[in-house]
Amino acid sequence: MKKLLTILATSLMTVFMLATPALAVGQPYTGACNVAGAGVRDGSKVCHTDGSDPLTGPNGTLTKVASALGIVAGIVAVIFVIVGGIKYIFSGGDSSAISSAKNTILYALVGLVVAVLAREIIMFVLGKV
């Protein structure tokens, strides 16, 4: 079960990291304001007068997704550190149980570091750094 979760988490992070730069490439959004017949009014959420891209801009979709995934990864890492600590407490001196608990804590911390680095790489690619 733990190997399955590790493989799933690694796969999701890899797909996200590989897909994000491909999605980030494109022309900046120039805005659809004042286009005849477009039905878009100045000041609407669709009309970006600052020239920011709704996909990669400061409040763009990719920025929001990266931030949300970073928060989720942090919460999951804290939960797994707690689970590892509980496993360590209840190991009862069994060396295999202690090893399993230490690995759970180690993998949670490594996963947190990878998630933070992935988010920072995404922000760098999007020009946020």
N, C-alpha and C positions, 0 to 999 in steps of 0.2 A: 504494500500500500504506500509506504514511504517513497519507494523508488518510482512508483507511478506518479505521485504528486510532484516529485523532483523533476521527472521528465516532462510532465505537463507544464510546470512553471517555467522551466528552461525553454521549452518550445514556444510558449506564449511570448516570453521576453524576446526571443530571437526573432520571431515573426514581427513583433512590434518594432524592434530596432531596425530590421531590414526594410519594413514597409514605410516607415516614417520619412526617411530621406527621399524616397521615391515619390511620395505624396507631396513633399515640401517643394519640389522643383516645379516651377511654373512662373507665369508672369504675375506681377502684382495686380491687385484688383484696382481698377481705375474708377469704378463707381458707375452706377446706372442712373444717376440723378439727372433730372431735366431731360430725359429722353422722351421724345414725342411718342405718345401712345403706350409708354411702358407702364403707366399707372403707379409710378414710384414718386413719392413726394420727398422734398428735402427734409432732413431731420428724422426720417423713418429708420428703423433698424436695418433695413436693406441698403439704404443709401449711406455709403461710407465716404464722407467728404475729405477725410484725412489721408486717403489713398491706401489705407491698410487692407491687407488681404484677409477675408473672413476665414480662410483656412489656416494660414500661418501667421497672422497678425498678432498684436499684443493680447487680444482677447479672442484669438482664433480657436478653431476647433482642436487643432493638434496641441496647442498649448494647454487647453483645458483637459484634454484626454491625458496628456503626460502628467499633469499635476494630479489628476484623479487617480491614475495608476500608481503614482508615487505615494499617495496617501494610503491606498489599499495595500501596497507592498509593505509600508511601515507598520500598519495595523497587523497584517499577517505575520510579519517578523516578530513583533512583540508577543503575539499569541504563541508562536512556536518557541520563543525563548522561555515563556512561562511554562509551556508543556514540557520542555526539556528540563527545566528546574524541578518540576513536580516529579518527573521520571527519575531524576537524580536523587531526590529526597527519598522516594519510595523504592530505590534500587536494593536496599538491604544488604549492601556489601557485595552483591553479585557483580563480578567484573564485566560480564557481557552487558548487563543492564546499565552499568555506569558508563561503559563505552557508547552504548546507544544514546544515552542522555546527553553525553558530551557532543556526540555527532549531531544530534538534533539542534543543540544550541549553536554549534559551529556553522551548520548549514543555514540556519536562520540568519545569523550575522553576515555570512557571505552573501546570501540572497539579498539582504538589505543593502549591502555595499554595491552589489551589481545593479540593483534598482535605482539607487541614488546616482550612480555613474551613468546609467542609461538615460535618466531624466536630464542630467547635465549635458550629455552629448546631444540630446534632442534640442535642448534650449540653445546650445551653441550653434547647431545646424540652422535653427530658425532665426538666429541672429539676436538672441536675448542676452547673451553674456557681454 
